Amino acid sequence: MFSGKSEELIRRITRYELARVPNQVFKPALDVRYAVGEVVSHSRLTTPAIPVATSDDLLKAVEDRTVVIGIDEGQFFDDGLTDVVVLLADAGKQVIVAGLDTDYLGRPFEPIPSLMLKAEYITKSLAVCHRCGGPGLHTQRVVESDELVVLGATGAYEARCRRCYDPQEPQQETLAIDLAEIEANVDVLST
């Protein structure tokens, strides 16, 4: 969480919109955190989206003229999403899926790992650890629950690095950030 997955999906879809390429964006119907008919990033970027309950509903809602399909929160779909995405890609559609690859216990969060095996391209985004500022590889649940899915934003989860992540301690005190401990990494993005 908090790595910019939805924001990147919105950015990519917006580029296709500007080029007038027919596209559709889908989201799981259960995700009503910010809006029902939109994908909304934590930074409040938005794009219209069609809420669907299952991967079969998604497939039925894809229009013939659609060239690019965006799917947000792929981990909240059933395992049939992998077959649907492959079917759409085989039909010549470009499919972009955003989702978590592991759950709050660090286990594979299907169907994203299965989709990764079928994808031509994978972009793994890391958040910034909420405790130390390092690479936030993990999702730390900070509320008590044994449910696999607890919808939430900033109050229910935090991004954590390998060192700060501990699935056995769901409620942890916030640590002060020590900038001296953060490794300097420089990434250059260019066009």
Backbone hydrogen bonds, N-H to C=O, Kabsch-Sander energy under -0.5 kcal/mol:
donor,donor_aa,acceptor,acceptor_aa,energy
8,E,4,G,-2.5
9,L,5,K,-2.3
10,I,6,S,-2.7
11,R,7,E,-2.4
12,R,8,E,-2.5
13,I,9,L,-2.6
14,T,10,I,-2.6
15,R,11,R,-1.7
16,Y,12,R,-1.6
17,E,13,I,-2.4
18,L,14,T,-2.6
19,A,15,R,-1.4
20,R,17,E,-1.7
21,V,16,Y,-2.8
24,Q,68,V,-2.0
26,F,70,G,-2.9
27,K,50,I,-1.9
29,A,52,V,-2.6
31,D,28,P,-1.8
32,V,30,L,-1.3
39,V,47,T,-2.7
40,V,38,E,-0.5
41,S,45,L,-2.6
44,R,41,S,-2.1
47,T,39,V,-1.5
49,A,37,G,-2.4
50,I,25,V,-2.8
52,V,27,K,-2.4
58,L,54,T,-1.8
59,L,55,S,-2.3
60,K,56,D,-2.3
61,A,57,D,-1.4
62,V,58,L,-0.8
62,V,59,L,-0.9
66,T,63,E,-1.3
67,V,22,P,-2.8
68,V,22,P,-2.0
69,I,94,Q,-3.2
70,G,24,Q,-2.8
71,I,96,I,-2.7
72,D,26,F,-2.5
74,G,98,A,-3.0
76,F,73,E,-2.2
77,F,74,G,-1.7
81,L,78,D,-2.0
82,T,79,D,-1.1
84,V,80,G,-2.2
85,V,81,L,-2.8
86,V,82,T,-2.3
87,L,83,D,-2.5
88,L,84,V,-2.5
89,A,85,V,-2.7
90,D,86,V,-2.8
91,A,87,L,-1.2
92,G,89,A,-1.8
93,K,88,L,-2.3
94,Q,67,V,-3.0
95,V,93,K,-0.6
96,I,69,I,-3.0
98,A,71,I,-3.0
103,D,107,R,-2.5
106,G,103,D,-2.0
109,F,101,D,-2.4
110,E,108,P,-0.9
112,I,109,F,-1.4
115,L,111,P,-2.3
116,M,112,I,-2.5
117,L,113,P,-1.3
118,K,114,S,-0.8
118,K,115,L,-0.9
119,A,115,L,-1.1
124,K,122,I,-0.6
125,S,123,T,-0.7
127,A,136,G,-1.8
129,C,134,G,-3.3
130,H,159,A,-2.9
133,G,129,C,-1.4
136,G,127,A,-3.1
136,G,134,G,-0.5
137,L,135,P,-1.6
138,H,160,R,-3.0
140,Q,138,H,-0.6
140,Q,158,E,-3.5
141,R,139,T,-0.6
142,V,156,A,-2.8
143,V,156,A,-0.6
150,V,148,L,-0.6
156,A,153,A,-0.7
157,Y,153,A,-1.4
158,E,140,Q,-2.3
160,R,138,H,-2.3
165,Y,161,C,-1.7
169,E,166,D,-1.7
172,Q,170,P,-0.7
179,L,177,I,-0.8
181,E,178,D,-1.8
182,I,178,D,-0.6
182,I,179,L,-0.7
185,N,183,E,-0.6
187,D,185,N,-0.5
189,L,187,D,-0.6
190,S,188,V,-0.5
